[in-house]
Amino acid sequence: MESTPVLKTARLLLTPLQLSDAPAIQELFPIGRSSVTSTAECLGPTPTMAR
């Protein structure tokens, strides 16, 4: 099995998720809520939501 690569640019460093990332992820996406709703809330209102 290949390991997940680390992606790096001058302004961004993406590393594979680790177990220590779980608390922050659970805060953004609480259990029991749909991922669509949680993602939309994280992104903020869009022009179609503002109507």
PyRosetta script that sets phi, psi and omega in degrees:
from pyrosetta import init, pose_from_sequence

init()
pose = pose_from_sequence("MESTPVLKTARLLLTPLQLSDAPAIQELFPIGRSSVTSTAECLGPTPTMAR")
pose.set_psi(1, 131.3)
pose.set_omega(1, -179.6)
pose.set_phi(2, -78.4)
pose.set_psi(2, 146.6)
pose.set_omega(2, 176.3)
pose.set_phi(3, -81.1)
pose.set_psi(3, 156.5)
pose.set_omega(3, 178.8)
pose.set_phi(4, -73.6)
pose.set_psi(4, 130.1)
pose.set_omega(4, -177.4)
pose.set_phi(5, -73.3)
pose.set_psi(5, 155.2)
pose.set_omega(5, 170.7)
pose.set_phi(6, -91.6)
pose.set_psi(6, 127.6)
pose.set_omega(6, -179.5)
pose.set_phi(7, -104.8)
pose.set_psi(7, 126.5)
pose.set_omega(7, -174.7)
pose.set_phi(8, -135.2)
pose.set_psi(8, 132.2)
pose.set_omega(8, 171.4)
pose.set_phi(9, -127.6)
pose.set_psi(9, -177.1)
pose.set_omega(9, 179.5)
pose.set_phi(10, -63.1)
pose.set_psi(10, -28.1)
pose.set_omega(10, -175.3)
pose.set_phi(11, -116.4)
pose.set_psi(11, -0.9)
pose.set_omega(11, -172.2)
pose.set_phi(12, -145.6)
pose.set_psi(12, 140.2)
pose.set_omega(12, 174.4)
pose.set_phi(13, -131.8)
pose.set_psi(13, 113.4)
pose.set_omega(13, 178.6)
pose.set_phi(14, -108.3)
pose.set_psi(14, 122.9)
pose.set_omega(14, 178.8)
pose.set_phi(15, -118.7)
pose.set_psi(15, 158.8)
pose.set_omega(15, 178.4)
pose.set_phi(16, -61.2)
pose.set_psi(16, 149.3)
pose.set_omega(16, 176.4)
pose.set_phi(17, -63.7)
pose.set_psi(17, 147.1)
pose.set_omega(17, 176.6)
pose.set_phi(18, -129.4)
pose.set_psi(18, 163.2)
pose.set_omega(18, -178.8)
pose.set_phi(19, -57.1)
pose.set_psi(19, -32.7)
pose.set_omega(19, 179.5)
pose.set_phi(20, -67.4)
pose.set_psi(20, -14.0)
pose.set_omega(20, 177.2)
pose.set_phi(21, -80.5)
pose.set_psi(21, -14.1)
pose.set_omega(21, -172.9)
pose.set_phi(22, -55.9)
pose.set_psi(22, -46.8)
pose.set_omega(22, -178.7)
pose.set_phi(23, -58.1)
pose.set_psi(23, -42.0)
pose.set_omega(23, 179.8)
pose.set_phi(24, -67.0)
pose.set_psi(24, -38.9)
pose.set_omega(24, 179.0)
pose.set_phi(25, -67.4)
pose.set_psi(25, -41.9)
pose.set_omega(25, 179.4)
pose.set_phi(26, -65.6)
pose.set_psi(26, -30.3)
pose.set_omega(26, 176.8)
pose.set_phi(27, -68.1)
pose.set_psi(27, -39.9)
pose.set_omega(27, 179.1)
pose.set_phi(28, -74.2)
pose.set_psi(28, -34.6)
pose.set_omega(28, -175.9)
pose.set_phi(29, -129.6)
pose.set_psi(29, 76.6)
pose.set_omega(29, -177.2)
pose.set_phi(30, -60.6)
pose.set_psi(30, 146.6)
pose.set_omega(30, 177.1)
pose.set_phi(31, -63.3)
pose.set_psi(31, 139.5)
pose.set_omega(31, 178.3)
pose.set_phi(32, 95.8)
pose.set_psi(32, -6.5)
pose.set_omega(32, 177.1)
pose.set_phi(33, -112.5)
pose.set_psi(33, 146.3)
pose.set_omega(33, -179.1)
pose.set_phi(34, -69.5)
pose.set_psi(34, 144.1)
pose.set_omega(34, -179.1)
pose.set_phi(35, -65.8)
pose.set_psi(35, -28.2)
pose.set_omega(35, 179.1)
pose.set_phi(36, -66.2)
pose.set_psi(36, -46.2)
pose.set_omega(36, 179.4)
pose.set_phi(37, -63.8)
pose.set_psi(37, -46.9)
pose.set_omega(37, -178.7)
pose.set_phi(38, -62.1)
pose.set_psi(38, -42.5)
pose.set_omega(38, 179.6)
pose.set_phi(39, -64.3)
pose.set_psi(39, -42.7)
pose.set_omega(39, 179.8)
pose.set_phi(40, -62.5)
pose.set_psi(40, -38.7)
pose.set_omega(40, 179.3)
pose.set_phi(41, -67.6)
pose.set_psi(41, -36.7)
pose.set_omega(41, 179.1)
pose.set_phi(42, -66.7)
pose.set_psi(42, -35.5)
pose.set_omega(42, -177.5)
pose.set_phi(43, -80.3)
pose.set_psi(43, -22.9)
pose.set_omega(43, -178.8)
pose.set_phi(44, 89.7)
pose.set_psi(44, 177.0)
pose.set_omega(44, -176.7)
pose.set_phi(45, -68.9)
pose.set_psi(45, 146.5)
pose.set_omega(45, 175.4)
pose.set_phi(46, -108.4)
pose.set_psi(46, 167.6)
pose.set_omega(46, 179.5)
pose.set_phi(47, -54.1)
pose.set_psi(47, -36.4)
pose.set_omega(47, -179.8)
pose.set_phi(48, -73.9)
pose.set_psi(48, -25.1)
pose.set_omega(48, 179.0)
pose.set_phi(49, -79.5)
pose.set_psi(49, -22.6)
pose.set_omega(49, -174.1)
pose.set_phi(50, -78.3)
pose.set_psi(50, -10.4)
pose.set_omega(50, -177.2)
pose.set_phi(51, -65.1)
pose.dump_pdb("model.pdb")
